Amino acid sequence: MAKTARITNTLQGREKRSGLAALMTPKMIMSLVLIGIFSFTALVTLSGYAGDLRQQNNGQAHALSRSAIGFGGLTQLLSDMNYDVRMARTENVKYEDENALRIFTLSRPYQADGMDDLDLHSPTLIIMPKWITSPVKGRAGWVQRGWDEVPIWEADNHERDLKELTGDVSFTSIVSDDKSISYTVTSTVGEKSITPGFEIENLQWMKGENLLDIYRVKAGPVLTKIQDTDIYILSDPDFMNTMGIESKSRARFAVDIIEAVIADSGADPARVDFDLTFHGFGGKTNVIKVLTQPPFLAATLCLLAAGGLIAWQAFSRFGDPLAVKRDYALGKFSLADNAARFIRIAGREPNMAKDYARLVRKQVVKELNLDGRRPQDIDTIMGRREETLNLAYNYIDLHNRAGVTTNNMALMQLAQDLEHWKKMMKTGEQHEPR
């Protein structure tokens, strides 16, 4: 049986591509470009709403936190008692909110520094921080005591925070190994009541020359008022945080504190605002928010649509491609330009001065409609016009100068004088030579 001859493929067809060349097809490149544009746009947009999308229950000492040091329990308690509880997300207090009690809860020292720039003209309660905490892994919103043997902030930090608001002030922490110490709280205003039986670990109290006592323990004041203002300071957060209102009696006392502040300041008795701006949940306006919300949203969409059409036009071809034109046109201009280049290389420009002077004279004769007249008549008319205009130099002088011009500097001066003579002869007006 004869062997079958192998047929050799001699057609010059498209070979199969492999590797990176097969991957980077036009469709793949376009897909990568579109994905990159979408990702960048999404990143920019989300960065403008970062504060609104931040996790609210992050374990810090604010009204949205349900941790032990948070005040989520207090907000729930006040809501159940029919208080109008609101979350303040802007630093500026609106006119209709000026009579509402605004509560600032601090998580750490040096947050109170920002209050120096605020216009605190509404009733204000500042709750100072105390506990150093760290998050619990695997439990969102949970915290545990910090790294120190006594996990509380140093009292000196609070003194520096409030010095601009209160003047000289001092904080003291009662540090003790006995966690069952009971404190009796006494009211110094209104119905001067006594509330016994508060077991608070590492109790903080404060004193200052410009501070008026509202509630105090035996050691010193825990709730004070800055003199001649409606600003109140609670030295220890355990009177009002979630850990502090674990029992009915302590929850009742937390409400008593708020009611005492409202009564003393004359605030709205049915409303409490918790400030969130110090904890990164403020609703600050930025450029991205403005452009992605009405009424500017329509303009933003129109700009995006216009950008998309421009990109589509850039990547798409409409009709046949235009023929490529030469950078320099051929013809008379090219011949004249080349001739001028050769004359300059040869250094023959001064030798063309007389011809240039005659060319300027011909232009003036044409402008004055003297073509067709006899040469002697043209000379007479031109001479009389020069005398009438009282020119500093006439054509004969310029023509004689052209005959003795030997360098380019003299040639340039002659050309300027000829141009000046030409303008005066054409217009009949005096022109200052350049």
KOLGU-762283 format. One line per field, with one value per residue (C-alpha): residue number from 1; x, y, z. Coordinates in steps of 0.02 Angstrom, whole numbers. Each point is the difference from the previous one (the first is absolute). Layout:
N
nr <- NUM;...
c1 <- X;...
c2 <- Y;...
c3 <- Z;...
***
This chain:
434
nr <- 1;2;3;4;5;6;7;8;9;10;11;12;13;14;15;16;17;18;19;20;21;22;23;24;25;26;27;28;29;30;31;32;33;34;35;36;37;38;39;40;41;42;43;44;45;46;47;48;49;50;51;52;53;54;55;56;57;58;59;60;61;62;63;64;65;66;67;68;69;70;71;72;73;74;75;76;77;78;79;80;81;82;83;84;85;86;87;88;89;90;91;92;93;94;95;96;97;98;99;100;101;102;103;104;105;106;107;108;109;110;111;112;113;114;115;116;117;118;119;120;121;122;123;124;125;126;127;128;129;130;131;132;133;134;135;136;137;138;139;140;141;142;143;144;145;146;147;148;149;150;151;152;153;154;155;156;157;158;159;160;161;162;163;164;165;166;167;168;169;170;171;172;173;174;175;176;177;178;179;180;181;182;183;184;185;186;187;188;189;190;191;192;193;194;195;196;197;198;199;200;201;202;203;204;205;206;207;208;209;210;211;212;213;214;215;216;217;218;219;220;221;222;223;224;225;226;227;228;229;230;231;232;233;234;235;236;237;238;239;240;241;242;243;244;245;246;247;248;249;250;251;252;253;254;255;256;257;258;259;260;261;262;263;264;265;266;267;268;269;270;271;272;273;274;275;276;277;278;279;280;281;282;283;284;285;286;287;288;289;290;291;292;293;294;295;296;297;298;299;300;301;302;303;304;305;306;307;308;309;310;311;312;313;314;315;316;317;318;319;320;321;322;323;324;325;326;327;328;329;330;331;332;333;334;335;336;337;338;339;340;341;342;343;344;345;346;347;348;349;350;351;352;353;354;355;356;357;358;359;360;361;362;363;364;365;366;367;368;369;370;371;372;373;374;375;376;377;378;379;380;381;382;383;384;385;386;387;388;389;390;391;392;393;394;395;396;397;398;399;400;401;402;403;404;405;406;407;408;409;410;411;412;413;414;415;416;417;418;419;420;421;422;423;424;425;426;427;428;429;430;431;432;433;434
c1 <- 0;75;37;-115;92;-18;-74;97;-103;77;-140;54;-146;-13;96;-74;60;51;53;-19;-38;-154;-58;17;-135;-92;-152;105;89;-165;-73;150;-17;-186;28;138;-111;-145;113;79;-170;-70;152;-17;-187;13;140;-123;-120;133;-67;-177;54;115;-51;-106;13;189;15;44;-83;-139;-189;4;114;-77;162;27;73;-125;-161;-116;-89;-32;-74;-116;-50;-41;-98;-103;-37;-72;147;32;176;95;174;89;116;44;112;-107;-158;-153;-114;-143;119;73;-115;39;126;152;105;183;70;190;96;176;99;32;-171;-59;129;-121;-132;100;-51;-185;-134;-71;-148;-127;-13;147;50;179;33;186;89;76;31;141;-72;45;-117;-39;49;-144;-134;-48;-39;75;144;115;111;160;181;39;-13;-123;-90;-58;62;112;-98;126;-60;-175;67;88;-155;-117;117;-58;-182;11;163;101;-78;64;-59;32;-21;-33;104;-32;12;-167;-132;-145;25;-170;-22;-142;-47;-73;-96;43;-140;-188;-67;168;-19;122;25;100;75;98;143;112;175;136;-121;50;-45;50;16;34;-22;-126;-101;-164;-48;-158;35;143;67;93;166;-57;-119;-45;-123;44;-54;116;-41;-105;-31;-117;143;3;138;-23;170;-35;-88;-49;-150;-81;82;-71;107;-55;-189;0;-126;-164;66;151;-105;-117;148;63;-170;5;164;-77;-156;105;101;-158;-85;151;34;-182;20;-141;-62;-48;151;181;130;155;148;86;120;144;-11;9;-186;-29;-97;130;-31;137;18;-44;-162;-49;28;-93;-154;-141;-2;178;-26;-77;149;120;-94;4;189;25;-108;98;163;-64;-48;171;85;-111;40;186;-3;-119;37;-128;24;163;161;63;148;164;57;178;72;63;-99;86;-8;45;21;122;102;6;48;139;66;3;95;131;22;25;127;95;-3;-75;-138;84;17;-190;-29;-23;-122;-98;-7;-68;-130;-62;-15;-102;-118;-24;-31;-133;-83;-8;-77;144;21;-2;70;165;153;42;-179;9;165;-75;-157;101;122;-140;-84;163;18;-180;21;167;84;165;69;-64;10;159;91;-61;48;175;18;-51;143;131;-75;130;-63;-159;-17;-2;-119;-123;4;-27;-149;-79;24;-74;-151;-24;15;-126;-131;17;-14;-154;-98;63;16;153;62;140;138;31
c2 <- 0;166;133;150;159;140;157;155;155;140;127;157;4;77;-101;-43;120;-55;73;185;44;-111;76;186;9;164;-61;-44;169;93;-102;43;185;1;-96;123;152;-75;-46;173;85;-112;34;189;-5;-112;108;144;-106;-83;82;-58;-179;-21;-136;81;-130;9;-14;183;117;75;-13;-130;-120;-144;-46;17;175;53;96;-104;-61;179;51;-152;41;181;-53;-121;145;100;118;67;-72;61;-31;164;-22;183;115;154;8;54;135;-120;-113;133;-45;-187;-78;-58;-138;-22;-172;-17;-162;60;152;146;-17;148;112;17;79;161;30;-42;127;-78;117;-139;-100;-120;-152;-65;-177;-28;-162;-121;-178;-57;-141;-112;-97;-183;-107;-89;103;158;144;-85;75;-54;92;72;-45;93;-67;141;16;179;160;113;141;131;-27;57;157;53;-40;115;141;114;-25;-2;84;-88;-169;-163;-180;-136;-188;-104;-154;-146;-190;-9;-6;4;178;84;186;113;135;163;129;182;80;-16;-131;-39;-188;-134;-159;-135;-163;33;-124;80;-60;132;144;166;167;177;175;174;183;32;-159;-8;-165;-90;-177;-50;-144;20;17;135;53;-122;111;184;154;128;166;122;-132;-144;-124;-148;-129;-178;-58;-188;-87;-152;98;-6;-128;-173;-79;136;-21;-187;14;95;116;50;20;112;104;21;70;111;76;43;71;104;74;35;83;107;57;24;-119;-90;-128;-129;-3;-59;9;-110;70;-120;118;-36;-186;14;-17;180;44;123;61;-29;20;-182;10;162;-72;-163;74;108;129;-26;-186;39;106;-139;-130;115;22;-188;-29;132;-81;-170;70;82;-165;-95;125;-16;-189;-6;53;99;-20;-24;62;169;1;48;171;58;110;122;32;-16;136;184;24;-145;69;174;-67;-107;147;111;-133;-13;188;9;-142;88;166;92;96;175;-22;-7;169;101;-128;5;191;-5;-130;113;145;-106;-44;186;42;-136;59;179;-60;70;-154;41;175;52;-29;185;42;-131;72;175;-52;-102;144;126;-119;-19;190;21;-128;79;-170;-16;-99;-29;-151;59;6;-174;-67;72;-79;-167;10;17;-124;-133;-89;-71;131;142;-101;-20;188;36;-119;88;172;-63;-69;168;94;-120;28;190;2;-112;81;178;-4;23;-161;-14;-111;-159
c3 <- 0;-56;128;1;-43;129;-73;48;40;-101;26;90;123;173;126;169;134;172;165;36;-181;4;164;-45;-131;-39;97;151;-3;-15;144;111;-42;42;163;50;-37;99;147;8;-10;138;111;-19;33;153;72;8;104;109;158;-34;-40;149;122;134;137;13;189;32;124;-106;-15;-140;94;97;89;188;-17;-135;25;-108;157;57;-168;6;179;-43;-154;105;118;-148;-18;-174;-24;-153;-70;-41;-149;-34;102;-26;104;-99;65;36;100;115;145;-3;120;-100;78;-50;46;-11;-31;34;55;-118;-83;104;-86;-145;111;5;-181;27;35;158;21;32;164;-4;104;-21;62;28;-49;122;-63;-114;-104;-147;-116;29;-149;-81;90;-90;116;155;97;140;122;-70;25;161;176;36;-168;18;-79;101;83;-59;-179;45;82;-160;-104;95;49;-142;50;190;46;135;34;76;-9;128;-20;157;-40;117;-3;90;-137;123;62;11;-31;56;-124;66;-102;34;-103;-5;122;80;-3;55;-104;92;-58;-159;-27;-131;-34;-13;25;-81;79;-43;71;-66;45;-140;32;96;83;-57;66;113;101;164;-91;-121;-140;-141;-96;-15;-96;-76;80;-105;-135;-39;-16;121;27;65;65;-2;-147;107;64;-173;-115;-32;135;123;-23;28;144;17;134;-103;-157;100;59;-180;-47;156;-61;-168;80;120;-143;-101;149;46;-179;-52;-149;-90;129;-130;-116;10;-141;0;-96;-122;-89;120;-43;-190;-35;-48;-156;-65;-176;-127;-188;-36;100;-84;-174;35;81;-71;-74;-67;-35;-170;-51;55;-103;-152;19;14;-154;-97;55;-57;-172;-18;44;-122;-138;39;-16;-149;-178;-99;-189;-95;79;-58;-117;82;-57;-18;136;-134;-159;-169;-134;-11;187;11;-147;76;170;-71;-103;155;95;-138;-7;188;-5;-138;93;-149;91;-13;-188;-13;85;-162;-70;161;-5;-178;54;140;-123;-118;141;40;-184;-8;161;-68;-165;-104;-109;-186;17;-76;110;5;55;137;63;1;96;124;29;29;123;96;10;58;138;49;14;91;-147;-176;-115;-87;168;44;-171;16;174;-74;-122;139;126;43;158;71;139;-128;-108;145;35;-184;-4;150;-82;-163;94;88;-167;-78;137;-9;-188;1;141;-2;191;106;82;125;-69;101
***
